[in-house]
Amino acid sequence: MVLVDTNIFLEILLNQEKREKCKNYLSENEKLSISDFSLHSIGVILYRNNRERLFSKFIADILPNINLLHLPQNQYHMINDVKSTTMLDFDDSYQLCVAKFYDLKIVTLDKDFADIENLNVEFL
């Protein structure tokens, strides 16, 4: 299983440059996961851009076909530990904690993960 980072979905939803590459990845792979934080972040961004209907379509399309994961309550303290050792921002630290907890590879466009040791990451 892999944890698909927020930016993969936003690249598609916002019709950005690497949209086709991201679409191909999602359609060609199984056992995909998304964090609750990513889902909420996508909602915030789409609502901010008055794209509520697109968010509704997104969740109708994606949720039946992907695992929705959250960080267990007793693991939240790890976010600060990750931040202090990696200097990642909150959302990347959260993603890393989810990936580590569930032993997942992160699929992302975010080069901030490039220098993280002991992290299985795939860059699109």
Secondary structure as GFF3:
##gff-version 3
##sequence-region A 1 124
A	DSSP	beta_strand	2	4	.	.	.	ID=ss1
A	DSSP	alpha_helix	6	13	.	.	.	ID=ss2
A	DSSP	alpha_helix	19	28	.	.	.	ID=ss3
A	DSSP	beta_strand	32	35	.	.	.	ID=ss4
A	DSSP	alpha_helix	36	48	.	.	.	ID=ss5
A	DSSP	alpha_helix	52	62	.	.	.	ID=ss6
A	DSSP	three_ten_helix	63	65	.	.	.	ID=ss7
A	DSSP	beta_strand	67	69	.	.	.	ID=ss8
A	DSSP	three_ten_helix	73	75	.	.	.	ID=ss9
A	DSSP	alpha_helix	77	86	.	.	.	ID=ss10
A	DSSP	alpha_helix	90	102	.	.	.	ID=ss11
A	DSSP	beta_strand	105	108	.	.	.	ID=ss12
A	DSSP	three_ten_helix	111	113	.	.	.	ID=ss13
A	DSSP	beta_strand	121	123	.	.	.	ID=ss14
###
